Amino acid sequence: MTVSVGDTVPSATFMTFGAEGPRPVTTDELFKGKTVALFAVPGAFTPTCSAKHVPGFKAHAADLKAKGVDTIACVSVNDVFVMKAWGENQGVGADILMLADGNGDFTRAVGLELDAKGFGMGQRSQRYSVIVKDGVVTTLNVESGGEFKVSSAEYMLAQL
């Protein structure tokens, strides 16, 4: 079942890369008491994700934060080392928290998995964006197959 507006975000653990190396980040740690703009992509280093999705959120990071967003996070079903390298490649710095959902646990829990086996990518995440306030989904924007419209930073800004 796909997560909906008004639902509490399911419990899961991501991995991120900190100063000391890989470290877990729980959904409680990420969402509790905060407003989070989370966007999910099918894969690090993929064309639309690298050319449009991440750059859009990086370009509008200050605008999102000015509208009350505490944290901007990108999640992908990739390992933490790939997410670290992609974040460095994209120059996200402290603007975007790069979250690895390596086993797809969070993606399955929110019901937004994508079967990308036909592309040699296995199980991945659909492209979407969500605003979560204190652990509750307030806005959910899921793309139709192959599109990039409603999950963009610009679209999210208009919703805040």
C-alpha positions as CSV (number, residue, x, y, z in Angstrom):
1,M,0.0,0.0,0.0
2,T,1.3,3.4,-1.0
3,V,1.8,6.0,1.8
4,S,-0.8,8.8,1.6
5,V,-1.1,12.4,2.9
6,G,-1.9,12.2,6.6
7,D,0.0,9.0,7.1
8,T,2.9,8.7,9.6
9,V,6.2,7.9,7.8
10,P,7.0,4.2,8.5
11,S,10.0,3.3,10.5
12,A,13.2,2.5,8.6
13,T,16.9,3.2,8.7
14,F,18.9,4.9,5.9
15,M,22.7,5.1,5.6
16,T,24.5,8.4,5.1
17,F,28.1,9.3,5.0
18,G,29.3,11.5,7.8
19,A,32.7,12.8,8.9
20,E,33.5,9.4,10.6
21,G,32.3,7.4,7.6
22,P,29.0,5.6,7.0
23,R,26.3,6.0,9.7
24,P,22.7,5.0,10.1
25,V,19.9,7.6,10.1
26,T,16.5,6.5,11.4
27,T,13.3,7.9,10.2
28,D,12.7,9.2,13.7
29,E,16.0,11.1,13.6
30,L,15.3,12.5,10.2
31,F,11.7,13.5,10.6
32,K,10.8,14.1,14.3
33,G,10.1,17.7,15.1
34,K,11.2,18.9,11.6
35,T,9.9,19.8,8.2
36,V,11.6,17.7,5.6
37,A,11.5,18.0,1.8
38,L,12.4,14.5,0.7
39,F,12.8,13.5,-2.9
40,A,13.4,10.0,-4.3
41,V,15.1,9.0,-7.5
42,P,15.4,5.7,-9.4
43,G,19.2,5.8,-9.3
44,A,22.3,7.8,-8.6
45,F,24.1,9.1,-11.6
46,T,21.1,8.4,-13.9
47,P,20.4,11.1,-16.5
48,T,17.3,12.8,-15.3
49,C,18.3,12.5,-11.6
50,S,21.7,14.0,-12.3
51,A,20.8,16.6,-14.9
52,K,17.5,17.9,-13.3
53,H,16.4,16.5,-10.0
54,V,19.3,17.0,-7.7
55,P,20.4,20.3,-9.4
56,G,16.9,21.7,-9.0
57,F,16.9,21.0,-5.2
58,K,20.4,22.3,-4.9
59,A,19.5,25.5,-6.8
60,H,16.4,26.1,-4.6
61,A,17.7,25.0,-1.3
62,A,17.7,28.5,0.2
63,D,14.2,29.1,-1.2
64,L,12.9,25.9,0.4
65,K,14.5,26.7,3.7
66,A,13.0,30.2,3.6
67,K,9.6,28.5,3.4
68,G,10.2,26.5,6.6
69,V,12.0,23.4,5.4
70,D,14.6,22.2,7.9
71,T,16.2,19.4,5.9
72,I,16.3,18.6,2.2
73,A,17.0,14.9,1.6
74,C,17.5,12.8,-1.5
75,V,16.9,9.0,-1.2
76,S,17.8,6.3,-3.7
77,V,18.0,2.5,-3.6
78,N,21.8,2.7,-3.9
79,D,24.6,2.0,-1.4
80,V,26.0,4.7,0.9
81,F,29.3,4.9,-1.0
82,V,27.5,5.5,-4.3
83,M,25.3,8.2,-2.7
84,K,28.4,9.8,-1.2
85,A,30.2,9.9,-4.6
86,W,27.0,11.2,-6.3
87,G,26.6,13.9,-3.7
88,E,30.2,15.0,-4.3
89,N,29.8,14.8,-8.1
90,Q,26.7,17.0,-7.8
91,G,28.3,19.4,-5.3
92,V,25.4,19.2,-2.8
93,G,27.6,20.0,0.2
94,A,25.4,20.6,3.2
95,D,22.4,21.6,1.1
96,I,21.1,18.1,0.5
97,L,21.3,15.1,2.8
98,M,22.1,12.1,0.6
99,L,20.4,9.0,2.0
100,A,21.1,5.4,0.9
101,D,18.2,3.0,1.0
102,G,20.5,0.2,-0.1
103,N,18.1,-2.7,0.5
104,G,15.0,-0.7,-0.5
105,D,13.5,-1.1,3.0
106,F,12.1,2.4,3.2
107,T,11.0,2.3,-0.5
108,R,9.0,-0.8,0.1
109,A,7.6,0.5,3.4
110,V,6.2,3.6,1.6
111,G,4.9,1.4,-1.3
112,L,6.8,3.3,-3.9
113,E,9.1,0.6,-5.4
114,L,9.8,0.4,-9.1
115,D,10.7,-2.8,-10.9
116,A,13.6,-1.6,-13.1
117,K,14.9,-5.1,-14.0
118,G,14.2,-4.4,-17.6
119,F,16.9,-1.8,-17.5
120,G,19.3,-4.0,-15.5
121,M,18.7,-2.0,-12.3
122,G,16.7,-4.4,-10.2
123,Q,14.2,-3.1,-7.7
124,R,14.4,0.7,-7.3
125,S,12.3,3.7,-6.1
126,Q,9.8,5.5,-8.1
127,R,10.5,9.2,-8.7
128,Y,8.6,11.3,-6.1
129,S,8.8,14.1,-3.6
130,V,7.2,14.4,-0.2
131,I,6.9,17.0,2.5
132,V,7.0,15.5,5.9
133,K,6.1,17.6,9.0
134,D,7.0,16.0,12.3
135,G,6.8,12.5,10.8
136,V,3.5,13.0,9.0
137,V,3.2,13.2,5.2
138,T,1.6,16.5,4.3
139,T,2.3,16.5,0.5
140,L,3.1,13.6,-1.8
141,N,4.0,14.0,-5.5
142,V,4.5,10.8,-7.4
143,E,5.6,10.9,-11.0
144,S,3.9,9.0,-13.8
145,G,6.3,6.6,-15.5
146,G,9.2,8.3,-17.1
147,E,8.0,11.9,-16.3
148,F,9.7,14.7,-14.3
149,K,7.1,17.3,-13.4
150,V,5.5,17.0,-10.0
151,S,8.6,15.9,-8.0
152,S,10.7,18.9,-8.9
153,A,11.9,21.5,-6.5
154,E,10.0,24.2,-8.3
155,Y,6.7,22.2,-8.0
156,M,7.4,21.7,-4.3
157,L,8.1,25.3,-3.7
158,A,4.7,26.3,-5.2
159,Q,3.1,23.9,-2.6
160,L,4.7,25.5,0.4
